[in-house]
Amino acid sequence: MIKNHKIKYMIGLFLILLSVACKKEFLDVKPQKQQVVVETLQDVTALLDNADIMNRTDYFRLISDGDFYYTDDKLLSVSEVQRNLYVWKSDIDPTNFNITPWDLPYQQIMYANIALETLDGMKNYGGNEEQWKNLYGSALFYRAWAHYQLLQDFAEGYDPTVESQLGVPLVTNSIYPKSIKRESLLEGYGFINDQLTKALPLLAEKSSIKTRPSVQGVYSLKARLHLNVQNYEQALLASEKCMAIDDSIVDFNLLKLSDASPFSVYNLNTHPEIIFFTSSNVPLVGIAGVEVENQLYKSYIDGDRRKQLFFNAQRLYTGTYSGNSQYHFTGMANDEVLLIKAECLARLDRQNESVAVMQKLLKNRFENKAMQGNAPTDKKQLLQWILRERQKELVGRGSRWTDLKRLNRNDETKINLSRTYMNVPYALPANSNRYVFAIPVEEVLISGLKQNERN
């Protein structure tokens, strides 16, 4: 979060100082560019490699999406913000101090914009054209990724029957914005897709450092984006191009059920399925009192190794792909792309191909590589099956919130969430406006942005 203080960054041998004005939200802070020293390719590399900023996501969705259960004692011990997120209160933060979900992505966007402007100003590609291209593509990707994260928190799920749904401000330079307005949701997704398309010819197909963008990462995010707006043909195409680069799937039979952290055999760069690594700024891995939701836990049938690999005997979440409890993986991986591919094939009436994709995934999740039961052949039942497996496979990734918003638009797939705290029931009905988080109050007051209603 950037607010009321100065943040220092080491850029090679240079000290970057980004000053911000007191009591102003990120979008209303005029960057003091004369104090920012980003001049060389090495400087830009260090700016974009600041994983503590560029590869972080917020935790709001993880607490709100219904997959984790907090015991009463645990909920009493956490912050008011987390408690309010858990029971879906209209006013999450009465103090208006917790603005990270808004400020963090816009900080990432500011870094990306400074990188792009620096690269634009270089003569002769800074002496290394290939490095220049990769950095330029990376900055475009980060700018797209951050705007995508904002839409998941501060915009509704896409509804083709609504002419103009509100999105978020699209920020494309580091110059103090004289006017800020919320673009439409479709304009936002269109902008993100355009940024990703421009990044494609500039990036390497894969990156050995998985906090860095790649062509595979571009196609993975495109697949997510097109799925969100129900463009199943394009989502399928993006998923296929992503898998054509690397479709590695880990055989869960090779992992030890007895390990406290079953995925610790890998790190964020060696896990074969990880495409692009990000982690939540509040990890919920192995935290006593934060358990898997009961019905979700029961949905893992006998022989499904995910039940023991994703959760320990106390039902605490241990399945993060980072293999490290300090880093709660919220990025993109091959298993998600396969699930997108399978869902799109089913929706496009290509059921046999859809089942084959699901079998490729699930044979690596069940004991002895034997998926239990027969896959449905009816389209409706097949979709329901894929969506259930999607929830079970991607638990703890932060993608469930987005899935709920898109699935709630259809009467056949909508879900009403419910919880109990201190014997008091709480509910989040499908399509509630509480699926959209409030924009920080100061941002609304200063910029005049239309606030998201929550009641």
Number of C-alpha atoms within 10 A of each C-alpha: 18 21 19 13 12 12 13 11 14 14 22 15 8 13 14 19 18 19 20 20 17 12 12 16 24 22 22 19 18 17 19 15 15 8 12 18 17 23 16 19 20 15 20 25 20 16 24 23 16 17 15 11 18 24 25 24 26 20 21 22 24 24 23 23 23 21 22 24 20 21 15 13 11 14 19 14 11 10 11 15 18 19 21 18 23 25 21 23 17 16 16 22 19 10 10 13 12 14 20 19 22 25 19 22 27 24 20 24 26 22 22 29 21 23 27 22 15 19 22 13 11 14 8 9 16 17 12 10 11 13 17 22 18 21 26 23 27 28 29 27 29 25 29 25 22 24 24 21 18 22 20 22 23 20 23 23 25 21 18 12 7 7 10 14 18 21 23 24 19 20 18 16 16 20 15 14 14 8 10 17 15 17 15 18 22 18 17 23 22 14 17 23 21 14 20 25 18 15 25 21 13 20 25 17 16 17 17 11 15 20 22 25 27 26 26 28 27 29 25 26 27 25 28 22 20 21 21 21 17 17 13 21 17 16 27 25 17 25 27 19 16 25 19 10 13 15 16 15 20 16 17 22 17 9 15 15 19 10 14 15 24 23 23 19 14 14 14 23 17 13 20 17 20 25 31 27 25 26 25 23 19 15 20 24 24 22 14 14 18 20 22 23 16 12 9 16 18 11 14 17 12 11 16 22 21 20 22 20 23 25 23 21 9 12 21 21 26 26 30 29 29 26 21 22 19 16 21 29 29 27 25 21 24 24 24 23 26 24 22 28 27 29 28 26 22 23 18 14 12 14 22 14 14 26 21 13 18 21 17 15 24 22 19 20 24 20 19 13 18 14 19 14 6 7 18 16 14 11 15 12 12 20 22 15 15 21 19 14 17 20 17 18 20 18 21 29 23 26 21 20 23 20 18 21 24 21 20 18 17 13 9 10 14 16 17 13 16 13 17 15 16 10 8 8 10 15 14 20 15 20 20 15 17 22 26 20 25 23 20 20 16 16 19 15 12 13 17 13 16 14 16 18 12 16 10
